Amino acid sequence: MKMNNLVTILMVATILFFNQNNQLDAQKMNEKIPNISNFPVGDKLPEMYSNYFIGQAYLAPLTKNKELNCPISNVTFEPGCRNNWHSHTGGQILVVVGGKGYYQAKGEPARLLLPGDVVEIPANVVHWHGAGPDSWFSHLAIETNPQISKNTWLEPVDDEQYKKATAASGTKEINLTKAAIKNHEELWPGYDSKAAQTDPELIQIFDNWAFDEVIRYGNIDTKTRAMMLMGSTIAQGALTEYKMYVNGALNVRVTPVEIKEVLYQSIAYVGVAKVIDFIYAANEILKERGIELPLKGQSTTTPENRREKGLALMKSTFGEGITQARVNAPDNQKHIQDYLAGNCFGDYYTRTGLDMKTRELLTFSMLISMGGTESQVKGHIKGNVNVGNSKETLLSVTTQLLPYIGYPRTLNAINCINEVIPE
């Protein structure tokens, strides 16, 4: 009897032991692969693919009907996992469904990926994608043109490349909205914010406002916003912020010529004493980017015709009242009117590189950023309307500048807009 009891106890103990181990194994599995999307994780990558990954990834095919000609799979990456540089002859679409990851095309900055993001990868573009160093990541991989698509696998994304692409920004660790992170990353991928370490509360307030709430207002695209902010920072003498925006502008495909034209035009409104330091700073950034200086010239006038062409442009922008302004000017001040025609407009506005709508919007941005220029602001509001910039566009630009120029100058600018263009 005692022997039977002992056997029974041992059997129960064994069952409990194995059950407990199975529960622990299941718990470890759940801890290892968190539930970051509604799609299945699938199995570890087959060896034919895993050879082209650093770290562990999982594959879950989602479509079975080959006649639909649209294979879709869910791919899940453990933290730090990424695939090699590669390309697809048929292209590919990625739809992010969980976690935080990165995508990078060869020669371009890495792009932060969050749930809801879509990446359209053209045929034969060399790229990689994978998880962030501290986050699981999952995306749907949609194979486009599968009848002709073939993968070409290249070298791994080494640790140095990966670290640079995914450099942890302090702003990502603060409670920022998805839009704020995305808009900030668009300008400065992987930027390591010093202020985020020393003043995290301020960064949370400012970035959620300036890079989400403010950007949602109006009709200004990213390139235009970057150029207007470059002009604004020049007008304010804000060299540190200007250098940030030159780098950001280049990242969103503002051209070196456009950067130079913003600088050159600002001389007429801000003065070369301020602008020269900004020219030197821009030159250093352009050289660091491998851009050879000087750039191709953009002038369209000669010393002989600059005043004539400048005056014609002033009249087309502000009307025939320009002629009367010179007539009414005292004799000892007519030379200023000549300078406006020959220098401000003849030397700068007639240049290629920026169209007239952008130039007038840029002047408006600089004037409202300087403050105390309401008379000139009103004149250039009329000029903006005459070249095709609407009241909505002017209000949009003013709103985008608000985080950088403050409320008093913003409200003064809006008063000027309402006076010249009543509701």
C-alpha positions as CSV (number, residue, x, y, z in Angstrom):
1,M,0.0,0.0,0.0
2,K,2.8,2.3,0.9
3,M,4.6,1.5,-2.3
4,N,1.5,2.2,-4.4
5,N,1.1,5.6,-2.6
6,L,4.7,6.4,-3.3
7,V,4.3,5.5,-7.0
8,T,1.2,7.7,-7.2
9,I,2.9,10.6,-5.6
10,L,5.9,10.3,-8.0
11,M,3.6,10.1,-11.0
12,V,1.6,13.2,-9.9
13,A,4.9,15.1,-9.2
14,T,6.2,14.1,-12.6
15,I,3.0,15.3,-14.3
16,L,3.1,18.6,-12.4
17,F,6.8,19.0,-13.2
18,F,6.2,18.6,-16.9
19,N,3.1,20.8,-16.9
20,Q,5.0,23.5,-15.1
21,N,7.9,23.3,-17.5
22,N,5.5,23.5,-20.5
23,Q,3.8,26.5,-18.9
24,L,7.2,28.1,-18.4
25,D,8.2,27.3,-22.0
26,A,5.0,28.8,-23.3
27,Q,5.5,31.9,-21.0
28,K,9.0,32.3,-22.4
29,M,7.8,32.0,-25.9
30,N,5.2,34.7,-25.3
31,E,7.8,36.9,-23.7
32,K,10.2,36.3,-26.6
33,I,7.7,37.2,-29.4
34,P,5.3,39.9,-28.1
35,N,1.9,40.3,-29.7
36,I,2.5,43.4,-31.7
37,S,-0.1,43.0,-34.4
38,N,-3.2,41.1,-35.3
39,F,-1.4,39.0,-37.9
40,P,0.3,35.7,-37.2
41,V,4.0,35.6,-36.5
42,G,4.6,32.3,-38.3
43,D,7.7,30.3,-38.2
44,K,11.4,31.1,-38.2
45,L,12.6,32.1,-41.7
46,P,13.7,29.1,-43.8
47,E,17.4,28.8,-44.2
48,M,17.3,30.0,-47.8
49,Y,16.3,33.4,-46.4
50,S,17.8,33.5,-43.0
51,N,21.3,33.5,-44.5
52,Y,20.5,37.1,-45.6
53,F,19.4,38.4,-42.2
54,I,21.3,39.5,-39.1
55,G,19.2,38.3,-36.1
56,Q,16.0,36.3,-36.1
57,A,13.0,36.9,-38.2
58,Y,9.7,35.1,-38.7
59,L,7.6,34.5,-41.8
60,A,3.8,34.0,-42.0
61,P,2.4,33.7,-45.6
62,L,-1.1,35.2,-45.6
63,T,-2.3,34.5,-49.2
64,K,-2.6,31.1,-50.9
65,N,-4.4,31.7,-54.2
66,K,-1.7,32.1,-56.7
67,E,-4.2,33.1,-59.4
68,L,-4.6,36.4,-57.6
69,N,-0.9,37.1,-58.4
70,C,-0.4,39.1,-55.2
71,P,1.7,37.2,-52.5
72,I,1.4,38.8,-49.1
73,S,3.3,37.7,-46.0
74,N,3.7,39.0,-42.5
75,V,7.4,39.4,-41.5
76,T,8.3,39.9,-37.8
77,F,11.8,41.0,-36.7
78,E,13.3,40.6,-33.3
79,P,15.0,43.8,-31.9
80,G,18.2,44.6,-33.9
81,C,17.2,42.2,-36.7
82,R,17.5,43.4,-40.3
83,N,17.9,42.0,-43.7
84,N,20.9,42.5,-46.1
85,W,21.0,45.2,-48.7
86,H,18.9,43.8,-51.6
87,S,16.6,44.7,-54.5
88,H,13.5,43.3,-56.2
89,T,13.2,43.4,-60.0
90,G,9.4,43.7,-59.5
91,G,9.4,46.1,-56.6
92,Q,7.7,45.6,-53.2
93,I,5.3,47.3,-50.9
94,L,5.7,47.3,-47.1
95,V,2.8,48.0,-44.7
96,V,3.9,48.4,-41.1
97,V,1.6,46.6,-38.6
98,G,3.5,46.6,-35.4
99,G,6.5,47.8,-33.4
100,K,9.2,50.2,-34.6
101,G,11.5,49.7,-37.5
102,Y,13.5,51.3,-40.2
103,Y,13.7,51.4,-44.0
104,Q,16.7,52.8,-46.0
105,A,17.3,53.1,-49.7
106,K,20.9,53.2,-50.8
107,G,22.3,56.7,-50.7
108,E,19.3,58.1,-48.7
109,P,18.7,58.7,-45.0
110,A,17.0,55.9,-43.0
111,R,13.3,56.3,-42.5
112,L,11.6,55.5,-39.1
113,L,8.6,53.2,-39.6
114,L,5.6,53.0,-37.2
115,P,2.3,51.2,-37.5
116,G,0.3,52.5,-40.4
117,D,3.3,53.6,-42.5
118,V,3.5,52.4,-46.1
119,V,6.8,52.0,-48.0
120,E,6.6,51.8,-51.8
121,I,9.9,50.3,-53.1
122,P,10.4,50.8,-56.8
123,A,12.0,48.0,-58.9
124,N,15.7,47.5,-58.6
125,V,16.1,50.0,-55.7
126,V,18.8,48.7,-53.3
127,H,17.5,48.9,-49.8
128,W,17.2,47.2,-46.4
129,H,14.6,47.1,-43.6
130,G,14.3,45.8,-40.1
131,A,13.6,46.4,-36.5
132,G,14.9,49.1,-34.3
133,P,17.6,48.2,-31.8
134,D,15.1,48.2,-28.9
135,S,11.8,47.1,-30.5
136,W,10.2,44.2,-32.2
137,F,8.9,45.1,-35.6
138,S,6.4,43.6,-38.0
139,H,5.3,44.5,-41.6
140,L,3.3,43.0,-44.4
141,A,5.5,42.4,-47.4
142,I,3.5,42.7,-50.6
143,E,5.3,41.3,-53.7
144,T,4.5,43.5,-56.7
145,N,4.8,42.2,-60.3
146,P,5.6,38.7,-59.0
147,Q,5.7,37.2,-62.4
148,I,8.9,39.1,-63.1
149,S,10.2,39.7,-59.6
150,K,13.5,38.3,-58.5
151,N,15.5,39.2,-55.3
152,T,19.1,40.2,-55.6
153,W,20.8,39.8,-52.2
154,L,23.9,41.9,-51.5
155,E,26.2,42.5,-48.5
156,P,24.9,42.7,-44.9
157,V,24.1,46.0,-43.2
158,D,27.0,46.0,-40.8
159,D,26.8,47.3,-37.2
160,E,28.2,50.7,-38.0
161,Q,25.7,51.3,-40.8
162,Y,22.9,50.0,-38.6
163,K,23.9,52.2,-35.7
164,K,24.1,55.3,-37.8
165,A,20.7,54.6,-39.5
166,T,18.9,53.9,-36.2
167,A,20.8,56.3,-33.9
168,A,18.5,56.6,-30.9
169,S,17.0,60.0,-30.6
170,G,16.1,61.2,-27.2
171,T,12.8,62.5,-28.6
172,K,11.7,58.9,-29.3
173,E,11.8,58.1,-25.7
174,I,9.6,61.0,-24.7
175,N,5.8,60.7,-25.0
176,L,5.5,62.1,-28.6
177,T,2.7,61.6,-31.0
178,K,3.3,59.4,-34.0
179,A,2.9,62.4,-36.3
180,A,5.4,64.4,-34.3
181,I,8.0,61.6,-34.5
182,K,7.4,61.1,-38.2
183,N,7.6,64.8,-39.2
184,H,10.8,65.3,-37.1
185,E,12.4,62.1,-38.6
186,E,11.5,63.3,-42.1
187,L,13.8,66.3,-41.6
188,W,16.4,64.8,-39.3
189,P,16.5,61.0,-39.4
190,G,18.1,59.5,-36.3
191,Y,18.9,62.9,-34.8
192,D,20.2,62.7,-31.2
193,S,18.6,65.6,-29.4
194,K,20.7,67.0,-26.6
195,A,17.7,69.0,-25.4
196,A,15.7,65.8,-25.1
197,Q,18.2,64.6,-22.5
198,T,18.3,67.9,-20.4
199,D,14.8,69.3,-21.0
200,P,12.5,66.3,-21.9
201,E,9.3,68.1,-20.7
202,L,10.0,71.0,-23.0
203,I,10.7,68.8,-26.0
204,Q,7.5,66.9,-25.4
205,I,5.5,70.1,-25.3
206,F,7.3,71.7,-28.2
207,D,7.6,68.8,-30.6
208,N,4.0,67.6,-30.1
209,W,2.9,71.1,-30.9
210,A,5.3,72.3,-33.6
211,F,5.8,69.0,-35.4
212,D,2.2,67.7,-35.2
213,E,-0.5,70.2,-34.2
214,V,1.0,73.2,-36.1
215,I,2.0,71.2,-39.2
216,R,-1.6,69.9,-39.5
217,Y,-2.8,73.4,-40.3
218,G,-2.8,74.8,-43.8
219,N,-1.5,73.9,-47.3
220,I,2.3,74.3,-47.0
221,D,4.4,71.3,-48.2
222,T,7.5,70.2,-46.4
223,K,10.0,71.7,-48.9
224,T,8.4,75.1,-48.8
225,R,8.1,75.0,-45.0
226,A,11.8,74.3,-44.8
227,M,12.7,77.2,-47.1
228,M,10.5,79.6,-45.2
229,L,12.0,78.5,-41.9
230,M,15.5,79.0,-43.3
231,G,14.6,82.6,-44.3
232,S,13.0,83.2,-40.9
233,T,16.0,82.0,-38.9
234,I,18.3,84.2,-41.0
235,A,16.0,87.2,-40.4
236,Q,16.2,86.5,-36.6
237,G,20.0,85.9,-36.6
238,A,19.3,82.3,-35.3
239,L,22.4,80.6,-36.6
240,T,22.0,77.3,-34.7
241,E,18.5,76.7,-35.8
242,Y,19.4,77.8,-39.3
243,K,22.0,75.1,-39.6
244,M,19.5,72.5,-38.4
245,Y,17.1,73.6,-41.1
246,V,19.8,73.5,-43.9
247,N,20.5,69.9,-43.0
248,G,16.8,69.2,-42.8
249,A,16.1,70.9,-46.1
250,L,18.7,68.9,-47.9
251,N,17.1,65.7,-46.4
252,V,13.7,66.6,-48.0
253,R,15.3,67.4,-51.3
254,V,15.6,71.2,-51.2
255,T,18.4,71.8,-53.7
256,P,21.7,73.5,-53.0
257,V,20.7,76.2,-55.5
258,E,17.5,76.8,-53.6
259,I,19.4,77.1,-50.3
260,K,21.8,79.6,-51.9
261,E,18.9,81.6,-53.3
262,V,17.2,81.9,-49.9
263,L,20.5,83.3,-48.6
264,Y,21.1,85.7,-51.5
265,Q,17.6,87.2,-51.4
266,S,17.8,87.6,-47.6
267,I,20.7,90.1,-48.1
268,A,18.3,92.7,-49.5
269,Y,16.1,92.5,-46.3
270,V,18.4,91.4,-43.5
271,G,21.7,92.9,-44.6
272,V,25.0,91.3,-45.4
273,A,26.4,91.9,-41.9
274,K,24.1,89.2,-40.6
275,V,23.8,87.0,-43.6
276,I,27.6,86.5,-44.1
277,D,27.8,84.1,-41.2
278,F,24.9,82.1,-42.5
279,I,26.6,81.9,-45.9
280,Y,29.7,80.5,-44.3
281,A,27.6,78.0,-42.3
282,A,25.7,76.8,-45.4
283,N,29.0,76.4,-47.3
284,E,30.4,74.1,-44.6
285,I,27.3,72.0,-44.6
286,L,27.2,71.7,-48.4
287,K,30.9,70.7,-48.5
288,E,30.3,68.1,-45.8
289,R,27.6,66.7,-48.1
290,G,30.1,66.5,-51.0
291,I,28.6,69.4,-52.9
292,E,31.2,71.3,-54.9
293,L,31.3,75.1,-54.6
294,P,30.7,77.5,-56.2
295,L,27.4,76.4,-57.7
296,K,26.2,77.3,-61.2
297,G,25.3,81.0,-61.5
298,Q,21.6,81.9,-61.5
299,S,21.8,85.6,-62.6
300,T,19.7,86.7,-65.6
301,T,20.7,90.4,-65.7
302,T,23.7,92.5,-66.7
303,P,24.9,95.7,-65.1
304,E,23.3,97.5,-68.1
305,N,19.8,96.1,-67.8
306,R,19.4,95.2,-64.1
307,R,17.4,98.3,-63.2
308,E,15.2,98.1,-66.2
309,K,14.4,94.4,-65.6
310,G,14.0,94.9,-61.9
311,L,11.6,97.8,-62.4
312,A,9.5,95.8,-64.8
313,L,9.3,93.0,-62.2
314,M,8.3,95.4,-59.4
315,K,5.5,96.8,-61.6
316,S,4.2,93.4,-62.4
317,T,4.2,92.5,-58.7
318,F,3.0,95.7,-57.1
319,G,1.4,97.7,-59.9
320,E,2.1,101.0,-61.6
321,G,2.2,102.8,-58.3
322,I,5.9,101.9,-58.2
323,T,6.6,104.5,-60.8
324,Q,4.6,107.1,-58.8
325,A,6.6,106.2,-55.7
326,R,9.8,107.3,-57.4
327,V,8.2,110.5,-58.7
328,N,6.9,111.4,-55.3
329,A,10.2,110.7,-53.5
330,P,12.3,113.8,-52.5
331,D,15.3,114.3,-54.8
332,N,17.7,113.3,-52.0
333,Q,15.9,109.9,-51.7
334,K,15.3,108.9,-55.3
335,H,18.4,106.9,-55.2
336,I,16.8,104.5,-52.7
337,Q,14.0,103.9,-55.3
338,D,16.6,103.2,-57.9
339,Y,18.4,100.7,-55.6
340,L,15.1,98.9,-55.0
341,A,14.6,98.4,-58.7
342,G,18.2,97.7,-59.7
343,N,19.5,95.9,-56.6
344,C,16.7,94.3,-54.6
345,F,14.7,93.2,-57.6
346,G,17.1,93.5,-60.5
347,D,20.0,91.7,-58.8
348,Y,18.0,89.1,-56.7
349,Y,14.4,88.6,-57.7
350,T,15.2,88.1,-61.4
351,R,17.5,85.2,-60.6
352,T,16.5,81.7,-61.5
353,G,16.5,78.9,-58.8
354,L,13.3,80.1,-57.1
355,D,10.0,81.1,-58.8
356,M,8.3,84.4,-58.1
357,K,5.6,82.9,-55.8
358,T,8.3,81.4,-53.6
359,R,10.4,84.5,-53.6
360,E,7.5,86.7,-52.4
361,L,6.5,84.2,-49.8
362,L,10.1,84.1,-48.6
363,T,10.2,87.9,-48.3
364,F,6.9,87.8,-46.3
365,S,8.4,85.2,-44.0
366,M,11.6,87.2,-43.4
367,L,9.7,90.5,-42.8
368,I,7.3,89.1,-40.2
369,S,10.2,87.3,-38.5
370,M,12.2,90.5,-38.1
371,G,9.3,92.5,-36.4
372,G,8.7,96.2,-36.7
373,T,8.3,96.0,-40.4
374,E,4.5,96.1,-40.7
375,S,4.5,98.7,-43.4
376,Q,6.7,96.5,-45.6
377,V,4.7,93.4,-44.6
378,K,1.5,95.0,-45.9
379,G,3.1,95.9,-49.2
380,H,4.4,92.4,-49.7
381,I,1.0,90.9,-48.7
382,K,-0.3,92.7,-51.8
383,G,2.6,91.5,-53.8
384,N,2.0,87.9,-52.7
385,V,-1.7,88.1,-53.8
386,N,-0.6,89.6,-57.1
387,V,1.7,86.7,-57.9
388,G,-0.8,84.1,-56.9
389,N,-0.4,83.4,-53.2
390,S,-3.7,83.3,-51.4
391,K,-4.7,84.5,-47.9
392,E,-4.9,80.8,-46.9
393,T,-1.3,80.4,-48.0
394,L,-0.1,83.4,-46.1
395,L,-1.9,82.3,-43.0
396,S,-0.4,78.8,-43.4
397,V,3.1,80.2,-43.6
398,T,2.5,82.4,-40.6
399,T,1.2,79.5,-38.6
400,Q,4.3,77.4,-39.5
401,L,6.6,80.2,-38.4
402,L,4.7,80.7,-35.1
403,P,6.8,78.2,-33.0
404,Y,10.0,80.0,-34.1
405,I,8.9,83.7,-34.0
406,G,6.5,83.7,-31.1
407,Y,3.0,85.0,-30.6
408,P,3.5,88.9,-30.8
409,R,5.1,88.8,-34.2
410,T,2.6,86.2,-35.4
411,L,-0.4,88.2,-34.3
412,N,1.0,91.4,-35.9
413,A,1.4,89.5,-39.1
414,I,-2.2,88.2,-39.0
415,N,-3.4,91.8,-38.3
416,C,-1.6,92.9,-41.4
417,I,-3.1,90.0,-43.5
418,N,-6.6,90.8,-42.3
419,E,-6.2,94.5,-43.0
420,V,-4.9,93.9,-46.6
421,I,-7.2,90.9,-47.3
422,P,-10.4,91.3,-45.2
423,E,-12.5,88.2,-44.5
